[in-house]
């Protein structure tokens, strides 16, 4: 026999609240309607659900057993409503996030646990890529959000780009590099040191070549290339090698004492780190909430980085 789950919910409300009127009020229903439903259900099961001529109502053994099942349905409905509200509020869901390796490992990875501490039901599915690949994946809806450096004038149709941090590069080294002890650093001081080159597909690769050309270093030795940020940091801290990194990455590593920046002014790329999305993509609540969180974090981080750069990096 199949019973209407709403009728079982009604029975549990009557039993738990002590009467027809009280049960009707708990469910927001009219008392006459509840009485008719109880009569229909008694006819359906072929047995009384409440003792006749007893006031207050006394549920029968069958009624009590059905009320137990009604409570389960009520609990399931409340749980389902909570899940839906959580999803609609962006507190539950999935964010398919892509970004360039240096920024993802050096900056964004520190923000993700802060976000999930407040929203543990949002799962982050992170992957790596550079701007062209990330745009392709956004376009074919295998990615929700990309965090990458771009020149805002080159974003392209069909995408929206929200800059969150102006591009600023520095010459980076290990935390105990001998050049850091010098009261002032001249360009000639760095000419003979080996360099770590980013992967050729990374915008930082061209940045490094341009920086070296701008400061007049034509012949330079590349001692290592193509590695991850972790590999780069390990080599920097166990050698005299130098490299070019975004200042935000060096700044975020300062507490771990793994990276430092030389006080040498270099040119900055015409790019900004930003949030890249497809205009055609559906506005999923969890993605919207994570995007707002990242934008707010960078608003605070940008001001802190600028202050730290002015007070601690430049000595002239």
C-alpha positions, 0 to 999 in steps of 0.5 A, spaced: 500 500 500 502 506 498 501 512 502 501 519 501 507 522 504 504 529 506 499 525 510 504 521 514 507 528 515 500 530 518 500 525 522 506 526 525 504 533 526 498 532 530 501 527 534 507 531 536 503 537 537 497 534 541 491 535 537 488 536 530 488 544 531 495 544 534 497 540 528 494 544 523 497 550 526 504 547 525 503 545 518 500 552 516 493 548 514 486 549 516 483 545 521 477 542 517 482 540 512 486 536 517 480 533 519 478 531 512 485 528 511 485 524 517 478 521 515 481 519 508 487 516 511 483 512 516 479 509 510 485 508 506 488 504 511 482 501 514 483 502 521 482 508 526 488 512 527 485 515 534 481 513 539 474 514 538 470 519 543 477 521 547 479 528 548 484 530 548 486 525 542 489 519 543 493 516 537 492 508 536 498 504 536 498 504 528 497 512 528 504 512 532 507 507 528 505 511 522 507 518 525 514 515 526 515 515 518 512 522 518 517 524 522 522 521 517 519 525 511 519 531 515 526 531 517 528 529 510 524 535 507 527 540 512 534 537 510 532 538 503 530 545 504 537 546 508 541 544 502 537 548 497 538 554 501 545 553 502 546 552 494 542 558 493 546 562 498 553 560 495 554 556 501 554 549 498 557 547 491 563 546 486 568 551 483 572 549 477 578 553 478 584 554 473 590 559 473 597 560 472 601 555 476 606 561 479 600 565 482 595 559 484 601 556 488 604 562 490 598 566 492 591 563 491 593 557 494 593 561 501 586 564 500 582 557 499 583 554 506 581 561 508 574 561 504 573 553 506 574 555 513 567 559 512 564 555 507 566 548 508 561 545 503 564 548 497 569 544 493 574 547 489 577 543 483 583 547 481 587 546 475 593 549 472 593 553 465 596 559 461 591 564 458 589 561 452 588 554 455 584 557 460 580 561 455 578 555 451 576 551 457 572 557 460 569 557 453 567 550 452 564 550 460 569 545 463 572 551 467 568 556 472 573 561 473 580 563 471 585 567 475 590 569 471 595 575 468 592 579 462 592 585 459 585 588 459 585 590 452 586 583 450 581 579 453 577 578 447 569 577 446 565 573 450 569 574 456 569 578 462 575 580 466 576 583 473 583 586 475 584 585 482 592 586 482 596 590 478 602 586 475 609 588 478 615 584 477 621 583 481 628 580 481 627 574 486 632 570 490 633 566 496 632 569 503 639 568 505 642 570 498 649 574 499 646 580 495 641 582 500 647 584 505 649 589 500 647 596 502 646 598 495 645 593 489 648 595 482 646 592 476 653 590 475 653 586 481 648 581 478 651 580 471 655 574 473 649 570 477 646 564 474 638 565 472 632 560 473 628 561 467 620 560 467 617 555 463 617 558 456 609 558 455 609 562 461 608 570 461 614 570 466 619 567 461 618 573 456 618 578 462 625 575 464 628 576 457 625 583 457 628 585 464 635 582 462 635 586 456 632 592 459 638 592 464 643 591 459 645 583 461 645 580 454 649 574 455 646 570 461 647 563 464 640 559 465 642 554 470 635 551 471 628 552 467 621 549 466 620 547 474 614 549 478 614 554 483 616 549 489 622 547 485 624 554 483 624 556 491 628 550 493 633 552 488 634 559 490 635 557 497 640 552 495 644 556 490 646 564 488 641 563 482 636 569 481 629 569 477 624 574 475 617 573 479 611 577 481 612 581 487 605 578 490 608 571 490 615 574 493 611 578 498 606 572 500 612 567 502 616 572 506 613 569 513 616 562 511 622 566 509 623 562 503 623 568 498 626 575 497 626 581 492 633 585 490 632 592 491 633 593 483 627 597 480 625 593 473 620 594 468 613 592 470 608 588 465 602 591 462 598 586 465 594 585 471 592 579 475 584 578 474 578 574 474 576 571 468 569 568 466 565 567 460 559 571 459 555 565 457 556 561 463 551 560 468 551 564 474 552 559 479 552 561 487 558 558 489 562 561 484 559 568 485 561 567 492 568 565 491 569 570 486 567 576 491 571 573 496 577 573 492 576 580 489 575 582 497 582 579 499 586 582 493 583 589 495 586 588 502 592 584 499 594 590 494 594 595 499 598 591 504 603 589 498 604 597 496 605 599 503 610 593 504 614 595 497 614 602 499 617 601 506 621 595 505 623 594 498 626 600 495 632 603 499 633 609 495 
